[in-house]
């Protein structure tokens, strides 16, 4: 864990689909049930699905032909992986699997960590790539209420585009040095740091940043450690 001097945050934002939720474990269960797959094959399917989803989102940023919704990116990626693997997606399978993104399980320590941070006197917000309705559905799964749900949909781009990280300024009037972002992936770290936000990386998979000039403000292994670090920042600034 690494840290440095900080202005007291007034808002802590969270990535959803990596930092707060267990995509791999949650979706693998739904995929295994839908296609009657053994767990290892279902896990490989989810990895490919997620990779193609993010590739389509990146294309939405680059093509300059309007914003492709996260739901559409997810549908396209699912159909692609099924086609590549010769798997049947007839009936309501596609809708069932895409809707599973609204019901993904939080990491075990997520609720307690959110409560610690919110009880420290700062607001908490979702700042993520999902569509607004998807993120609002996810937010209801947590016992600790979010003060704000900020979606990349309203920015018209996906992370790591700077317009996503500008949402707290644009919609809430927060100065950049008052925002602390909790990221779940190296790509999210890159975007937050490049924009000028402080960023704690909940690096559960012992990953690395691709470009060292966009290293996180601090790295932890789970959300409990992230919450403890936020409390330190607040204490140091008082």
RAHU-V109502 format. One record per residue. N is the residue number from 0. SS is DSSP state (H for helix, E for strand, L for the rest). PSI is psi in whole degrees, 0 to 359 (NA if undefined). Layout:
# RAHU-V109502
n:N ss:SS psi:PSI
n:N ss:SS psi:PSI
This chain:
# RAHU-V109502
n:0 ss:L psi:132
n:1 ss:L psi:148
n:2 ss:L psi:169
n:3 ss:L psi:178
n:4 ss:L psi:143
n:5 ss:L psi:147
n:6 ss:L psi:145
n:7 ss:L psi:125
n:8 ss:L psi:146
n:9 ss:L psi:345
n:10 ss:E psi:129
n:11 ss:E psi:121
n:12 ss:E psi:152
n:13 ss:E psi:132
n:14 ss:L psi:144
n:15 ss:H psi:303
n:16 ss:H psi:351
n:17 ss:H psi:315
n:18 ss:H psi:318
n:19 ss:H psi:331
n:20 ss:E psi:150
n:21 ss:L psi:87
n:22 ss:H psi:307
n:23 ss:H psi:307
n:24 ss:H psi:320
n:25 ss:H psi:312
n:26 ss:H psi:327
n:27 ss:H psi:323
n:28 ss:H psi:314
n:29 ss:H psi:319
n:30 ss:H psi:316
n:31 ss:H psi:317
n:32 ss:H psi:319
n:33 ss:H psi:319
n:34 ss:H psi:5
n:35 ss:L psi:52
n:36 ss:L psi:152
n:37 ss:L psi:159
n:38 ss:H psi:320
n:39 ss:H psi:319
n:40 ss:H psi:323
n:41 ss:H psi:321
n:42 ss:H psi:319
n:43 ss:H psi:322
n:44 ss:H psi:314
n:45 ss:H psi:319
n:46 ss:H psi:317
n:47 ss:H psi:320
n:48 ss:H psi:311
n:49 ss:H psi:318
n:50 ss:H psi:317
n:51 ss:H psi:326
n:52 ss:H psi:313
n:53 ss:H psi:328
n:54 ss:H psi:319
n:55 ss:H psi:325
n:56 ss:H psi:318
n:57 ss:H psi:323
n:58 ss:H psi:322
n:59 ss:H psi:321
n:60 ss:H psi:326
n:61 ss:H psi:332
n:62 ss:H psi:340
n:63 ss:L psi:42
n:64 ss:L psi:33
n:65 ss:L psi:167
n:66 ss:L psi:122
n:67 ss:L psi:124
n:68 ss:L psi:155
n:69 ss:H psi:324
n:70 ss:H psi:317
n:71 ss:H psi:319
n:72 ss:H psi:320
n:73 ss:H psi:318
n:74 ss:H psi:312
n:75 ss:H psi:317
n:76 ss:H psi:321
n:77 ss:H psi:313
n:78 ss:H psi:322
n:79 ss:H psi:311
n:80 ss:H psi:321
n:81 ss:H psi:317
n:82 ss:H psi:314
n:83 ss:H psi:328
n:84 ss:L psi:7
n:85 ss:L psi:39
n:86 ss:L psi:142
n:87 ss:L psi:127
n:88 ss:L psi:32
n:89 ss:L psi:166
n:90 ss:L psi:220
n:91 ss:L psi:18
n:92 ss:H psi:316
n:93 ss:H psi:311
n:94 ss:H psi:322
n:95 ss:H psi:316
n:96 ss:H psi:320
n:97 ss:H psi:321
n:98 ss:H psi:341
n:99 ss:H psi:338
n:100 ss:H psi:339
n:101 ss:H psi:352
n:102 ss:H psi:23
n:103 ss:L psi:144
n:104 ss:L psi:136
n:105 ss:E psi:156
n:106 ss:L psi:148
n:107 ss:L psi:326
n:108 ss:L psi:2
n:109 ss:H psi:312
n:110 ss:H psi:315
n:111 ss:H psi:321
n:112 ss:H psi:318
n:113 ss:H psi:319
n:114 ss:H psi:318
n:115 ss:H psi:315
n:116 ss:H psi:314
n:117 ss:H psi:325
n:118 ss:L psi:354
n:119 ss:L psi:358
n:120 ss:L psi:16
n:121 ss:L psi:158
n:122 ss:E psi:155
n:123 ss:E psi:148
n:124 ss:E psi:149
n:125 ss:E psi:136
n:126 ss:E psi:94
n:127 ss:E psi:174
n:128 ss:L psi:346
n:129 ss:L psi:162
n:130 ss:L psi:158
n:131 ss:H psi:315
n:132 ss:H psi:326
n:133 ss:H psi:315
n:134 ss:H psi:323
n:135 ss:H psi:324
n:136 ss:H psi:317
n:137 ss:H psi:318
n:138 ss:H psi:331
n:139 ss:L psi:349
n:140 ss:L psi:347
n:141 ss:L psi:141
n:142 ss:L psi:324
n:143 ss:L psi:121
n:144 ss:L psi:142
n:145 ss:L psi:143
n:146 ss:L psi:331
n:147 ss:E psi:149
n:148 ss:E psi:110
n:149 ss:E psi:120
n:150 ss:E psi:142
n:151 ss:H psi:336
n:152 ss:H psi:320
n:153 ss:H psi:341
n:154 ss:H psi:338
n:155 ss:L psi:10
n:156 ss:L psi:169
n:157 ss:L psi:158
n:158 ss:L psi:143
n:159 ss:L psi:26
n:160 ss:L psi:137
n:161 ss:H psi:334
n:162 ss:H psi:334
n:163 ss:H psi:315
n:164 ss:H psi:347
n:165 ss:L psi:352
n:166 ss:H psi:320
n:167 ss:H psi:324
n:168 ss:H psi:313
n:169 ss:H psi:318
n:170 ss:H psi:335
n:171 ss:H psi:351
n:172 ss:L psi:23
n:173 ss:L psi:136
n:174 ss:L psi:151
n:175 ss:H psi:320
n:176 ss:H psi:358
n:177 ss:H psi:356
n:178 ss:E psi:131
n:179 ss:E psi:121
n:180 ss:E psi:135
n:181 ss:E psi:110
n:182 ss:E psi:156
n:183 ss:L psi:354
n:184 ss:L psi:161
n:185 ss:H psi:328
n:186 ss:H psi:321
n:187 ss:H psi:321
n:188 ss:H psi:312
n:189 ss:H psi:311
n:190 ss:H psi:317
n:191 ss:H psi:313
n:192 ss:H psi:318
n:193 ss:H psi:327
n:194 ss:H psi:339
n:195 ss:L psi:15
n:196 ss:L psi:153
n:197 ss:E psi:145
n:198 ss:E psi:121
n:199 ss:E psi:129
n:200 ss:E psi:116
n:201 ss:E psi:90
n:202 ss:L psi:78
n:203 ss:L psi:335
n:204 ss:L psi:15
n:205 ss:L psi:46
n:206 ss:L psi:179
n:207 ss:L psi:155
n:208 ss:L psi:142
n:209 ss:L psi:320
n:210 ss:L psi:109
n:211 ss:H psi:339
n:212 ss:H psi:347
n:213 ss:H psi:42
n:214 ss:L psi:151
n:215 ss:L psi:159
n:216 ss:L psi:321
n:217 ss:E psi:153
n:218 ss:E psi:133
n:219 ss:E psi:173
n:220 ss:L psi:350
n:221 ss:L psi:177
n:222 ss:H psi:335
n:223 ss:H psi:316
n:224 ss:H psi:323
n:225 ss:H psi:316
n:226 ss:H psi:319
n:227 ss:H psi:322
n:228 ss:H psi:321
n:229 ss:H psi:317
n:230 ss:H psi:322
n:231 ss:H psi:315
n:232 ss:H psi:316
n:233 ss:H psi:316
n:234 ss:H psi:315
n:235 ss:H psi:329
n:236 ss:H psi:344
n:237 ss:L psi:NA
